[in-house]
Amino acid sequence: MNVKKIALLFGALVIAVVTAVMAKNMFVGAGANSAQAAPAVPLGPKVLVARKALPVGTIVDAESLAYQPWPKELIQSAYYTEGSPDSDMTKLLGTVVRYPVTAGQPLTHGALVGPNDRGFLAAALGPGMRAVTVPVNTASGVAGFVFPGDRVDMVLTQQVQGGGEGAPLKVSETIVRNIRVLATDQRIDSKGDDGKTEVKTFSNVTLEVTPRIAEKIAVAQSMGTLTLSLRSIADNTAELERAVAAGEVKLPQGTNPADERRLLLAVANRPADTNTTYTTGGDVSRFQRRTVPGRTPSQASGDSGNSLSSFANALRGGPASAGSAGAAPIYVGPVVRVARGNTITVVPVGAH
């Protein structure tokens, strides 16, 4: 074999071996570098973060906030840090979110406003809503078990007088449903020194309502006694299903899921004063009335100057004169007119 060919073959073999060794070292070094752990980020004290999205006006409860470790170099003086005097969780319960906070975002001192701070109710109220305060006692205020953020129904109890001498009609009516409680005598915490829930009675409750409902509540306070009825959290879903079935919720075309959830949530949380229910004394006891007592015949015959006497005379078929001594009796309720020749007799049907 030619010596020159042998030399070329030997040189090519050496170059191949050197290239393979260099490639191996290159890949081994790269793998070793990628396997190295990243340097640990030093953690500082825990900061208070939002466990869920908190829109403007949200009343803070125990499920809204939590402490979480945070990188030391990212901690700011405006954060609520664990152990600081202003970060007591019990003192933050009942405060209102002033600015929107996303889930996992640290809370700053300016993001929350307390009941004793200026602008508390303005921050707690939703757009177009109003705040009204109603007096309550231990019985009408659910024995103190109503807290800010809860939802209640309002029941009006009254006595309706009639024209007769019978007992007045006793009736209770649910005039407003699904009202959000904003404050109860400026109480912001619900736990005592031992960490257990502490129930305190109060004399006033501030509620979030629409302008129309605010007018109704103002009138209702002069009509009778107002009682609060605490609602279950699950009732919001039932209220939304009722609104959807009744056609009160109309979603615009092309609405994305996020906007749809916000719209449905707004509908489920708004107060309602329609489809009210009522209970009379006759529904509770057989010895109570079911309707308003009417005027007795003796009262009607003595009231010759009353305009109702003229109306009775007209029903009877005679002249509507006020001075007639033979004024017809006045019956409240359904009547039947019986004609016998030229004589017309008014006969009451089912009158009390």
Beta strands, then each sheet from edge to edge (+ up, - down):
strand 1: 47-50
strand 2: 65-68
strand 3: 96-97
strand 4: 112-113
strand 5: 130-135
strand 6: 151-160
strand 7: 169-183
strand 8: 204-209
strand 9: 225-230
strand 10: 278-280
strand 11: 335-340
strand 12: 343-348
sheet 1: 1+ 2-
sheet 2: 3+ 4-
sheet 3: 5+ 8- 7+ 6- 9+
sheet 4: 5+ 8- 7+ 10-
sheet 5: 11+ 12-
end
